[in-house]
Amino acid sequence: MRESVEPPRMRGFLACLGALALVCVATPASAASAPGIAYGLTDDAWLANGPGTLDDRVSTLQGLGVQVVRFTVRWDEVAPTEPAAPSDPQDPAYDWSTPSSVLDALHARGIDVVLQLDGAPAWSNGGKPSNYVPTSTKTFGAFATAVAREYPWVKKFQIWNEPNQARWLRPTSAALYVTRLLNPAYTAIHAATAGAKVAGGSTAPRGSTDGVSPIAWITAMHRARARLDVYAHNPYPLDPKRETPLHAPACKNCATVTMATLTRLERLVGLYFPRARIWLTEYGYQSNPPDRILGVTPALQARYIAEGAYAAYRAPRVDLLIHFLYRDEPTLARFQSGLVTIENVPRPALAAFELPLAETARSGSTTSLWGQLRAPDVGTLAILERKSGTTWKSFARITASARGYFRWRGTLPRGAVIRVHASGLTGAPLTIA
């Protein structure tokens, strides 16, 4: 969490760095191992209607070091009645007021956007609910053209949300997804926006009831001749109490894809769409409290945020990792993966998002750490601190890369509690396993 920084405190911090210069130095992650991954967040409800002003909420994202926001433009909400000129964003049937307020605020602050297109209006699919595919191959492409023309500065687009699950797309068919949604949107967006990247797939980690596994889905997309620049996936854990971002329980012939089994997706994307990159467009662990069934402790939630950041960082094809959510959803049956509670109380996860620190390996008493000084204006100098009783003592100096990445390797006993301190920020405590 951000602290106020007074000149004497800053002088003391720099003096501490100087004193540690001969103790142990953490080095920047090498350029070869530092992909150009961007870390972001998605929380449409909070961003559009959360407490305070929209400007306050965008400032909060900036202060956390959020580089990209995924935001949804729902077709059924901006076009509840059929436009006469569906490719023209000025058609009177379109109402862009809700998404534009948020998107304009993000654009004004220089925060990149992944624009997710979702939700079929009843006039497009025979009067069915919004998760049913349109009956025509042309209507969604025309809508995508209108979106691209309305927001010409947007370069990143995502087509639908988790279409491999029946609750999000019916019929749950990769062929219908490709022919009526993805390919028409791909063609339309590239015709309207130079340099655009269109993400397809957008899969959930498993098919769930009446759905299709992500492995089978991407295979079927390939057979249907899908067109995409990026494959998007939401690599949530299947068993949060037992699965970490770096380790999943053994499973033979699994057709699921989580963060811990991301290589399955990388292999298939490389096989079927060799030029495509990967975006991880939703990810998070729920916290207990309040979710006593699927949640993990606040300390583990913070740990897994950092481990997830590292897992995405080391995956060569991954360009984006987007956390879900900023604030818990108000209904307990929904997601409780926020960096803050529904009462806006910060969790350790908030500090872990700003200054992620992950334990990546251990051999005997030798521990390897990876981290990032992600929050803006903290520079590339920081210190590692270890808890001793009720106080924290510095034990290593960090010099991060220009993008804020660093690695450290040294001796730490099992059970040691450490954290990163950078300028006026303090990271979440990490217990060495």
Secondary structure, DSSP 8 states (H G I E B T S, - for coil): -B----HHHHHHHHHHHHHTTTT-EEEE--GGG----EEEE--HHHHHH-SS-HHHHHHHHHHHT--EEEEEEEHHHH-SS--SSTT-TTSTT---HHHHHHHHHHHHTT-EEEEEEE---GGGTTS--TTB--SSSSHHHHHHHHHHHH-TT--EEEE-S-TTSTTTSBS--HHHHIIIIIHHHHHHHHHHSTT-EEEEEEE-SS--TT---HHHHHHHHHHTT---SEEEE----SSTTT-BTTB----TT-----GGGHHHHHHHHHHH-TT-EEEEEEE---BTTT-TTT-B-HHHHHHHHHHHHHHHHT-TTEEEEEES-SB--SSTTS----SB-TT--B-HHHHHHHS-EEEEEEETTEEEEEEE--STT-TTEEEEEEEETTEEEEEEEEE--TTSEEEEEEE--TT-EEEEEETTEE---EE--
